[in-house]
Structure formats: structure tokens, C-alpha cells
Amino acid sequence: VFNLSPLVQFIAQVIIASTVALGGWTIKYISHPGGGGVISLAALFPGEISYISLTATVIWFIFLMNSINWIDGVDGLASGVGFIAFSMLALISIMPVTYHSLTFRLALVGASIFLAFLIWNWPPAKFYLGTTGSWTLGLFLGCCAIIGGGKIVTTLLILFIPSLDALSVILQRLIAHRPPWQSDSVTHLHYRLLRHGFSPSTISLLALFLSAAFGIVSLIIQTIHKLWPVSYTHLTLP
């Protein structure tokens, strides 16, 4: 209804992310990058866990909300990547080494919603996510990733394309001495592919394929990192 400035939108994102975080959806720990357990933020920052968790969670939510919003420039792209992301989180959540029923149920709901939406959003689209739709997708995905096993790194790997696009766009705009939040139709990856003759459906299919490939890699990494400490223990026990 209103053409809101980037500053107003950013303030709205901070309010939304803070509200969810204060409601209990916070990053309390992260998976150990070497496998075998988790890293507790309380142990790293004793006495400051509430502030550290709140800040990290708000940044996490805002990053995902903007990453999804920024790739929503081609029909089927954002909703397709979202469907793959939720599907992979659901698969990871039912693996024996990373089982978590709540994550599975929420991820399954997310995958179902965006699969149904993708039918009408596929090129040529009849329905569109829009800004609020992409924010909802990013926020919901962020919530699914921080419960259970704290699948933050896994989610970033699945969302490699929008994450890389967001970081690349910010860097390009800074190099060009432009504000990172100033929108354009040049710097985003999907815009560059369109200029090189790729059709919207081809771009969306390519994104779905690459997201699924990175999702499969995340499944493999999860299994290896979770299983090697167990194998090592069995091998070293007398």
C-alpha cells in the first residue's frame, strides 16, 4: 500500500525479529564444526548469554529475511529455493543421528506451503510472494533452523545461492560507493542471468537443482560429523 523507505523496512525487520527472539526463539548453541556435540553460547559468554543470543538471533533472522527477499526477482525462484530448503531440513530432522520431531513437523509444513505456492508462482507467475511474503519465508526458515540441533550452518549451505547473492550484492554496491540497501536491477545474480539470455524458468530450475545438490551435501556432512566421534569412541574403547 505504501512505498516504504529502506530505513523504515529495516526498522520493521528489527522489530519483527526482536519480537520472535524475545518470545523464546533464540540461538542458544551451535553445532560444533568438527562434529561431536555443540558449542554453548553460555559457556563462551558466561553472564551475557541473553544479550549474545538475542543479538545473534536478530541478525540471523534479518539476514535470512533479506536474502530471500533479494532473490525474489524472478518467478518461482524464491519460493522454489524455499521449498528445497524446508524439504532438506525435514529430511535432516528424521535422520537417526539428527532426529528432532518438532523441526521435522515445522519443516514439513513449510515445504508443503511453498510447494503449493510454487504451483501458482512458477513462470509465468499468477501469485507473487512480495516483500512480506519473502520476509515470512525467511523468518519461518530461520526459526526452523535454530531449534533441535541448531542447523544454522546446514541452512546456510542449503541457501548457498541466496546467501552468496546477498553478500555479493552488498560488496558490489559498497565498491560502487552506493548504499547496500539501495535496490537495483543490475547486481543480483538472476538479473545478470536474464541479461545473458536465460529464461525465468531456466534460472529457477537451475537454482532448484543447485539448492538440492547443496542440500544433499549437507545431509552427507551431517552424517559424517555426527558419526565419526561415535566410530572413534568404539574403536578406542578397550
N, C-alpha and C positions, 0 to 999 in steps of 0.2 A: 504493500500500500504506500509506504514511504521510501524514498531514496536515502537510506541512512548512510552517513559517512563511515569510513573505516574505523575511526576512533570510537564512534557510538557502537558499532558492531563488536569491536574488541572489548569494550566495557561490558556489553551484554554477554559475551562469551565468558568473561571472568566471573560475572555474577552466576551464570548457569553452572560453570564448572565448580565454583566455590560452594554453591548450594548442594550439589550432588556429593562433593567431598565431605562437607560438614554433616551430611546425612549418613555418613559411615562408609562410603565407598572410597577408601584411601589405599595408597600403596604402602603396606606395612613391611613388606620384604620383597626381595627379588631373587630369582633363581641364580644359583652360583654358576658363573660362566664355564667353570671346569666340570660341572656336574656334581652330584653327590650332596644334595641339600640346598639350603637357601642362605642368603645374606640378610640378616635382620637389620633394619634401619635403626632400631632401638639400641642394638649393640654398637653400631657405628657412631651414633649421635645420642648418647645417654642424656636424658633430661630434656631433649629437644625433639623427640620423636613426633609430637603432634604438629609442630611447625614444619619440620622436614617433610613429613608425609603429606601434609596439606599442600605445601608448595609444589612438591614433585607431582602430585596428583593433578593439580590445577594446570600445570604446564603440560602434562601428558594429555589431558582432555582437550585443551586448546590446540595442541599440535595436531591431534587426530581430526578434530573438527575442521581445521583449516586445510589439512592435507586432502581430505575427502572433498571439501568444497572447491578446492582449486582444480581438481581433475574433472569436475563435473562440467566440462566444456564440450563434450561430445556425447551424443545419445548412447545410452547403455553403458558408458564407461564406469562411472562411479557406482551405480547400482550393481553392475556385474562384478567389479572388484570386491564390493561389499559382500555379495553372495559367496564368492570364493573364500573370503576371509572368515566369515561366520561358519562356513562348511568345514574349513580346516580346523578351526577352534573346536568344533563339535567332535571331529574325528580324534583330535589330540586328547580331548577330555574323556573319551571312552577307552583309551589305551590303558592296559593294566598298570603301566609304570607312571601314568599321569592322570589317573582316573579322578574325576570330580563331577558329581551328578548335577550340581547347580549350574556350573559352567556349560555342561552339555545341554541342559534344558534351555538356557537363555540363548546359547549359540544356535540351537535348532530353531527357536522362534525367529531369531534374526535372519537365518538363512531362508526360512520359509517366506517371511515377509518380503525379502528383497528378490527372491526368485519370482514370486507373484508380481511384484512391481516391475521386474525386468521384462516381463512379457509385454507390458504396455510402454516400457521405456526404450525398448530396442529400436534401432533406426529403421524407419522414421518414427520417432517417438510421438506418442499421443499424450502421455503423462510425463511430468518432469519433477525432479527432486526439489529444485530451487535451493535457496540458501538455507532455509530452516530444515528442509529435508536432509541435506547433506550434513548439517550440524547434528541432527538427530542420529544419523547413521554413525558419524564419528564418535559421538558421546556414548551411544549404546555399545559400540565395538570396544571403546576404551574401558567401559565397565566390565564387560565380559573378560577382558584380558587381565584385569588386576585381581580377580577372585580366584580361588582354588590355588593353582600352582604359580600364580603370578606370571602369566605368559606374555610379558612385555616384549622381550627380545623376539619371541616367536611371532608376535603380531607385527612387529616392525619388519621382520623378514618376509612375512606374507604380504605386507603392504609396502614392499620394496619400491614399487613403481611410484605410488603417490608420495611416499616419503622422500625418495630421491628427487622427484619433480619439485616438491616443496622447497627442499634445500637448494636445488639448482636455481630455481626462480629467485629465491631470496638473494643468493650470491650474485646472479646476473644483474639484478636491479641495484644492488649495492655498488657493483663495479661501474654501472652506468650512472652512478650518482643520483639514483631515484629512490624514493621511499619503498621499502619491501612490500608494504601493503597497497601500493598503487597498482591497480589492475591494468592488464593489457591483453592483447590478442597475438602476442609475438613469442614471449619467452617460454610458455608452457610446452611440454613435450608433444601433447596432442595437437597443438596448433602448428608446430613445426612439421609434424607428420602430414597434416592436412595440406600444408603448402607444398609438400613433396608428392602429392597426388594420391595419398592413402584415403580410402573412403571411411566414413564414420564406423561402419560395421566391421571393416578390417582392423581398424585401430582398437575397437572394443574386443574383438576376438583375440587379437594379439595380447592385449592386457590380461584377458581372462586366462589365456594359456600360460603366460609368464607368472601370473599370480598363483595359479595352480602348481606350476613347477616349483616355485619357491616354497609353497605350502608343503609339498612332498618332501623337500629338503628339510623343512622344519620338523616334519614327522620323524625323519631319519635321525636328525640331530638330537631330538628329544629322547629317542630310544637309546642312542649310543651314550649320551651324557648321563642318563638315568641308570643304565645297565652296567657300565664299566666299573663303577665303585663296588657294585654287588659282586661282579665277577672277580674283581681283585680281592675282595674280602674272602670269598670262598677259596680262592687259590692260596691265600696266605695263612688261612686257619690251619692249625695242626690236625 
